[in-house]
Amino acid sequence: MPSLNDSRPGTTVRITGIDPGQAGGSRRRLLEFGFVPGADVTVIARGATGGLLVGLGDTRVALDTRTAGRLRCAG
């Protein structure tokens, strides 16, 4: 299943889950931000080191490559 890290800027994907390997605190923080199954996320930009700036509702969130790679998505 592709991860958010596989998405290109300008695309919108739907979160299908968080890799179960994600440490408990980080996983909980992602869920609190709204990265829940069924949420639509738009990739706005990719940084020089591969991190992503994403739009989640009215919020913009910067994710490092490792974290973005643990968010499973479709679409």
C-alpha positions, 0 to 999 in steps of 0.5 A: 500500500502506498505511503503519503511519501509516494505522493507528488505535490498537487495531489490529494490522497485519502489516509487509510491508516498509520503504519503499526510500526509507528511509536505510540506517542508519534502515532497519537500525535498524528491522530490528534492532528487529524491524520485519521483513516478517511481524511483527505490530505493534499500534498502542497510541496516537497522540501529539499530533504524530502519532507512534505508540506501538506494540507489537512482541512484548513491546516498546513502541516510539515512532515519529515520523510520518515513520518510521511512514509508511515502514513498509508494512503490511497487515491 
